[in-house]
């Protein structure tokens, strides 16, 4: 079985709803489901969060970040942290725990390395998207950070299946080459890449559906998959695409449609303006770093 056949097989399973989440993610999934209940209260939500230590730690860490705690007074209680962040953000963090744990249980050191690298990319995109939503695209910042958190769940799921389908990563170039976004190749290579992209997209959509990700967020992630950025940057999809372009850590398992680093920078400058963008990123550096720290697992 080659990589294309493996992707087709996994995509077919995903489309049929045959997606299995690891046991250690079940609590986070229950938290996610409970927070959808309009009758869920702060106390109940806090108890649920406390039942998942990894989630509780991230909730408190994010509540203490510069973006959510301007006063600088340390928050140590989960209930206060939940109240500070609100249910939408807690739900995003619960989804983040599920995504991160999808590929975090592999005994293969290379798989764990790729998962760590992929999550580092995810954390950067989520933090930058939060800033861009508030200061550039005027989108809801909490929705933007949620979109950033879940935009690579399909890739995490593929990593979780790599032990069953070793060919998934056998044809994957190393991190440096993937980060460069390489192009070229003959027609057969191009067909292979297109088929892989289509398979990845179907798998990503299926996992997002299983996690009950809102349609608006799924639509934004599809904009990212398409990789097309045109001025003015005003949508949630534009926000996510810009954040992905600006993230200093590239995704090790995905290549953007826009292939050359230089062309990405030109597009960003056209949409925002180099001086403006530089000023925004400089002014928001502490906020971004604090959120990235809070999102590290």
HURAGI-V367637 format. One line per field, one symbol per residue. phi: phi as a letter, one per 30 degrees, with the letter a starting at -180 (. if undefined). Layout:
phi->???
//
This chain:
phi->.cddddddddddddddidcccdedcddddddeddddddcdcedddddddddbeddedddddddcdedcbddiddcccddddddddidddddddddddddddecdcdddeddddddddddddeddddddddddddcbdicddddddddddcdcddddddddcdddbedecdcdddddddddifbijddddddddddddddedddedddddddhdeeddeddddddddicbbdddbcdddedddddddddcdddcbcdddcceddddddddddcjedddedddddcedddddddedddc
//
